[in-house]
Amino acid sequence: MNTSGSTLDPDVPKKKLTKESFRQGLRIFRYVLPYRTKFIIGMVLLALSSATVMAFPWVIGKLTDAANGRPFVLPNGDALTIDYIAIGLFVIILFQGVFSFGRIWFFTQVSEFTVRDIRQALYRKFVTLPIPYFEKNRVGAITSRITSDVGQIQDTFSLTLAELFRQITTLIVGTVFIMMVSVKLSLFMLATFPPIVLLAMFFGRKIRILAKATQDELAKTNVIVEETLQGINTVKAFTNEQFETNRYTASLTNTVRAALRSNRYRGGFVSFVIVGLFGGIILVLWRAATLVAAGQMTIGDLTSFALYTIFIGASVGGLGELYGKVQSTLGASERILEILDEPSEPTHRPRMAGIAPLQVRGDIDYQNVAFSYPTRPDLPVLKDISFDIQAGEKIALVGPSGAGKSTIVQLLMQFYELSAGKILIDGRDVRLFDLTELRGHIGIVPQETLLFGGSIRENIAYGKTDATDAEITEAARKGNAWQFISSFPEGLDTVVGERGIKLSGGQRQRVAIARAILKNPAILILDEATSSLDSESEKLVQDAMDELMKDRTSIIIAHRLSTIRKADKILVIDGGRIVEQGRHEELSNSENGLYANLLKLQFELS
Ligand SMILES: Nc1ncnc2c1ncn2[C@@H]1O[C@H](COP(=O)(O)OP(=O)(O)OP(=O)(O)O)[C@@H](O)[C@H]1O
């Protein structure tokens, strides 16, 4: 097994080559179906190219016999001289060249298109999988499905299948040919091969197990790289560069150890095949020489026989390796199919003809909502949450860290299923809405805005991908983002993200607000940033938020006193329950209330 970078999930159980796993793996072939004509042409060319290869030793035998004064006689009685036979060989090789080119051409097309379709299907599946899936599986492991597992399948369609077909035909046709040349010698030859095959299979099994171990170790090293590079700020802030380097080195050492062990067996396998194979050839040649000496065989037949034997031997040797490849492919295709079989969120249901688009007013009603995260089912995060909001009202959620505020708003988007209770929007259970349509009416301004690599224009238009320039500019103006955008020489085309300029926290928030304004949702979720901005930036953000909240039902996870003061109702959350609710004035006057205490801590002291 090489260590070229394939990252397989160490948690995936090893797949044995059984009838069932084979049947399962073959399901990946449905992606080949659209290209079946090309595939069939490729297979025909492959068969033809195999046939020309198999004809070669036979004609060489005839050439040798012609050299020994036994010209080849055609069925019509014409005798072919050495020159003609040699020309025949040339023609065969020419055809072989043409067929091989065609086979590669067609198989490459099939594999490229098939792999594109599989990747596309996987990606579409990824983005429609429910959030809990991503919490239960590591992103690195998921992405390796779309890279290395699909790559494995690509190898199969472009190379392994052809190889497998060729080896098997060589084995079968070769055996038939040698039988035609000399039954006695063939039986002798065949008696020497089964033991080699059996031993090769045993070796193959062992190698496979070790190869899997190498891949697992490699996957672990890749996880370290991914995690630490993603969190490079944390690594540096904790000055853990050396610690991480050591961790990575230790993991690499394990990979090398596993790879060396696996390759020791591979080396053994190769030398075993060489010794076994050539030993077998020597035995067969010895027997053949005896037959020729006794006049029971011609030199030409012996030549053909020897060449076929080499072909057969090589294909037996190659089969061991192919067996391993087929297994990896089955494993890879099973992992891919497993993901494709995962249930998606019920998004993007096609609307039935004649039904008007969903209208949302924005009344929200939480009724006895209880919830635990699927990754920690025994830890109730929300317990019996009930509140209602009239359309257009502004609700502030406040409470200590970990109280469950973000969880409350995530449930409105239906990122998770409730453990108990109901959430109603406009008096209707959210589960009865079309998920895509419903989410289309909810806007969100998160605490940390994720800007995608690209222009500011693209980032704002993320709220409405078909927005016109005028709409985008208008949204940027309302979101108080226009001042800084227009100060950049490239304006809306300024590139942000990894390869572009870095926007400040306040600027990013205003882009997010412009994005939400463009989306124009009935319901708004605002997660205020805890980090304070300078007062000018704060004012710009605040004004933009006020503009955004106009005439919309808004739920704000509030950290700013100014927001809280303006809220129609404040819900104080603690330990997954609403412990107090009311307006700012009422709550702040209740001496021993949590709200009054929080206020003191959070605002007055600062
Ligand atoms: N994806 C998740 N999987 C499992 N547990 C989670 C997840 N997200 C949050 N939790 C847990 O749920 C509880 C509530 O978290 P939540 O983020 O809702 O709190 P919060 O009130 O918004 O806190 P903060 O103000 O710090 O953001 C916490 O104990 C947290 O550890």
The ligand as an ORCA input file, in Angstrom:
! r2SCAN-3c Opt
* xyz 0 1
  N     -24.009     20.948     18.468
  C     -24.077     20.638     19.750
  N     -23.967     19.347     20.142
  C     -24.032     19.020     21.442
  N     -24.214     19.907     22.427
  C     -24.316     21.200     22.120
  C     -24.251     21.639     20.761
  N     -24.378     22.980     20.728
  C     -24.541     23.370     22.016
  N     -24.507     22.309     22.847
  C     -24.690     22.335     24.302
  O     -25.974     22.841     24.562
  C     -25.957     23.733     25.661
  C     -26.587     25.049     25.252
  O     -25.781     25.651     24.256
  P     -26.182     26.991     23.508
  O     -25.150     27.229     22.475
  O     -27.576     26.935     23.095
  O     -26.024     28.054     24.679
  P     -26.057     29.633     24.607
  O     -26.993     30.055     25.660
  O     -26.339     30.069     23.231
  O     -24.581     29.982     25.008
  P     -23.615     31.170     24.490
  O     -24.195     32.437     24.976
  O     -22.330     30.855     25.169
  O     -23.563     31.049     23.022
  C     -24.524     23.835     26.093
  O     -24.369     23.005     27.231
  C     -23.726     23.302     24.956
  O     -22.605     22.604     25.410
*
